[in-house]
Amino acid sequence: MLATVAPAAAVMISIQISLVHRAYMEEGGTLARTLLPYINRVTDFTFLTQDTHFISGRFLNSLVIHVRDTKESIGVGFVLFALHLNPRLL
């Protein structure tokens, strides 16, 4: 389903799913496979509001830990996502 929507919509769908399924936001590997490809395609994260900051921050923390542990390279979208949410994590 996520492959059929715009990247920004895929990010928002992932956020909505995580609100229902708390374990989803804990799994860095799952997020890396389902969310990171879409984050890497988005360049404007202004659609993330204060209401989504908590869950977006959890996504960012999980992804940072996953990227660090696996030593994977990151894309521009991920850097912009981190700069928008919490530049100190970079």
ZAFI-401332 format. One record per atom (N, C-alpha, C, CB): x negated, y, z. Coordinates in steps of 0.1 Angstrom, whole numbers. Glycine has a CB too. Layout:
! residues N
X  Y  Z $
...
END
This chain:
! residues 90
-8  -12  0 $
0  0  0 $
-9  13  0 $
9  0  12 $
-19  13  8 $
-28  25  9 $
-34  28  -4 $
-38  23  20 $
-37  18  -13 $
-43  21  -25 $
-34  28  -35 $
-47  8  -32 $
-21  29  -32 $
-12  35  -41 $
-8  50  -38 $
1  27  -42 $
-14  55  -27 $
-11  68  -22 $
-23  77  -23 $
-5  68  -8 $
-21  90  -22 $
-32  99  -22 $
-41  97  -10 $
-27  114  -23 $
-54  100  -11 $
-63  98  1 $
-58  105  13 $
-76  103  -3 $
-54  117  13 $
-49  124  25 $
-37  117  31 $
-45  139  21 $
-28  112  22 $
-17  104  27 $
-21  91  33 $
-7  101  15 $
-31  85  28 $
-36  72  34 $
-42  75  48 $
-47  66  25 $
-49  86  49 $
-54  90  63 $
-43  91  72 $
-63  102  62 $
-32  99  68 $
-21  101  77 $
-13  88  80 $
-11  111  71 $
-12  79  70 $
-5  66  73 $
-13  59  83 $
-4  58  60 $
-27  58  82 $
-35  51  92 $
-33  57  106 $
-50  52  87 $
-32  70  107 $
-30  77  120 $
-17  72  125 $
-31  92  118 $
-6  72  117 $
7  68  122 $
7  54  126 $
17  71  111 $
1  45  119 $
0  31  122 $
-6  29  136 $
-7  22  111 $
-17  37  138 $
-25  35  151 $
-17  40  163 $
-38  43  150 $
-7  49  161 $
1  53  172 $
10  42  177 $
10  65  168 $
14  33  168 $
22  21  172 $
13  9  177 $
31  17  160 $
2  7  170 $
-7  -4  173 $
-20  1  179 $
-10  -12  160 $
-21  2  192 $
-32  8  199 $
-45  1  196 $
-30  8  214 $
-45  -12  194 $
-57  -20  191 $
-63  -16  177 $
-54  -35  191 $
-55  -11  168 $
-60  -6  155 $
-70  4  156 $
-48  -1  147 $
-69  14  165 $
-78  25  166 $
-91  21  174 $
-72  37  174 $
-91  9  180 $
-103  4  187 $
-113  -3  178 $
-99  -5  198 $
-109  -8  166 $
-117  -16  158 $
-124  -9  147 $
-108  -27  152 $
-137  -6  150 $
-145  1  140 $
-146  -6  127 $
-159  4  146 $
-148  -19  127 $
-148  -26  114 $
-136  -25  106 $
-151  -41  117 $
-124  -26  113 $
-111  -25  106 $
-110  -11  100 $
-100  -28  115 $
-114  -1  108 $
-113  13  103 $
-122  15  91 $
-116  23  114 $
-134  9  92 $
-144  11  81 $
-138  5  68 $
-157  4  85 $
-131  -6  69 $
-125  -12  57 $
-113  -5  52 $
-122  -27  59 $
-104  0  61 $
-91  5  58 $
-91  21  57 $
-81  1  67 $
-99  28  65 $
-98  42  66 $
-109  49  59 $
-96  47  80 $
-121  44  61 $
-133  51  56 $
-133  53  41 $
-145  44  60 $
-129  44  33 $
-129  47  19 $
-120  59  15 $
-124  34  11 $
-110  61  22 $
-101  72  20 $
-107  85  25 $
-87  70  25 $
-112  84  37 $
-119  96  43 $
-130  101  34 $
-124  93  57 $
-137  92  28 $
-148  96  19 $
-143  103  6 $
-156  84  15 $
-130  102  3 $
-125  108  -9 $
-118  121  -6 $
-115  99  -16 $
-116  125  6 $
-110  137  10 $
-120  148  13 $
-100  135  22 $
-118  160  9 $
-127  171  12 $
-121  182  20 $
-132  177  -1 $
-108  182  22 $
-101  192  30 $
-93  185  41 $
-92  201  21 $
-97  187  53 $
-90  180  64 $
-82  190  73 $
-100  173  73 $
-78  201  67 $
-69  210  74 $
-56  205  77 $
-68  223  66 $
-52  194  71 $
-39  188  74 $
-39  181  87 $
-35  177  63 $
-51  179  93 $
-52  173  107 $
-50  185  117 $
-65  166  109 $
-39  184  124 $
-35  195  133 $
-39  191  147 $
-20  198  132 $
-36  200  157 $
-38  197  171 $
-31  185  176 $
-34  210  179 $
-19  182  170 $
-11  171  173 $
-18  158  170 $
2  171  167 $
-26  157  160 $
-33  145  155 $
-48  145  160 $
-33  144  140 $
-52  155  168 $
-66  156  171 $
-70  144  180 $
-68  169  179 $
-62  140  189 $
-66  129  198 $
-69  116  190 $
-55  126  209 $
-59  112  182 $
-61  99  175 $
-72  101  164 $
-48  95  169 $
-73  112  158 $
-83  114  148 $
-97  114  155 $
-81  128  141 $
-98  119  167 $
-110  118  174 $
-114  104  178 $
-110  127  187 $
-104  96  181 $
-107  82  184 $
-111  75  171 $
-94  75  189 $
-105  78  160 $
-110  72  147 $
-124  76  145 $
-101  77  136 $
-127  89  147 $
-141  93  144 $
-151  86  153 $
-142  109  146 $
-148  85  166 $
-157  79  176 $
-159  64  171 $
-151  79  190 $
-148  57  168 $
-150  43  164 $
-158  42  151 $
-136  37  162 $
-156  51  142 $
-163  50  129 $
-178  53  131 $
-157  59  119 $
-181  63  140 $
-195  67  143 $
-202  55  149 $
-195  79  152 $
-196  48  158 $
-202  36  165 $
-204  25  154 $
-193  31  176 $
-194  23  146 $
-195  13  136 $
-207  16  126 $
-182  11  128 $
-207  28  121 $
-217  32  111 $
-231  31  118 $
-215  47  106 $
-232  36  130 $
-245  35  137 $
-249  20  139 $
-244  42  151 $
-240  12  143 $
-243  -2  146 $
-247  -10  133 $
-232  -9  153 $
-240  -7  122 $
-243  -14  110 $
-253  -7  101 $
-230  -15  102 $
-257  5  105 $
-267  13  97 $
-262  15  82 $
-281  6  97 $
-249  17  81 $
-244  20  67 $
-246  34  64 $
-229  16  67 $
-246  37  51 $
-247  51  47 $
-233  57  48 $
-253  52  33 $
-232  70  49 $
-219  77  50 $
-218  86  38 $
-218  84  63 $
-205  89  35 $
-202  98  24 $
-199  112  28 $
-190  92  16 $
-198  120  18 $
-195  135  21 $
-182  136  29 $
-195  143  8 $
-172  129  25 $
-159  130  31 $
-160  127  46 $
-149  121  25 $
-168  117  50 $
-169  113  64 $
-176  125  71 $
-178  100  65 $
-186  131  65 $
-193  142  71 $
-184  154  73 $
-205  147  63 $
-175  157  63 $
-165  167  65 $
-155  164  75 $
-159  170  51 $
-151  152  76 $
-142  147  86 $
-148  150  100 $
-138  132  85 $
-160  146  102 $
-167  148  115 $
-169  163  118 $
-180  141  115 $
-173  170  108 $
-174  185  110 $
-161  191  114 $
-180  191  98 $
-151  187  109 $
-137  192  112 $
-133  189  126 $
-127  187  101 $
-136  177  130 $
-131  172  143 $
-141  175  155 $
-128  158  143 $
-154  171  153 $
-163  172  164 $
-177  171  158 $
-161  160  174 $
-183  183  154 $
-196  183  148 $
-207  178  157 $
-199  197  144 $
-205  178  170 $
-215  173  179 $
-218  158  177 $
-211  175  193 $
-209  150  172 $
-211  136  169 $
-221  133  158 $
-198  129  166 $
-222  143  149 $
-232  140  138 $
-246  142  144 $
-229  150  127 $
END
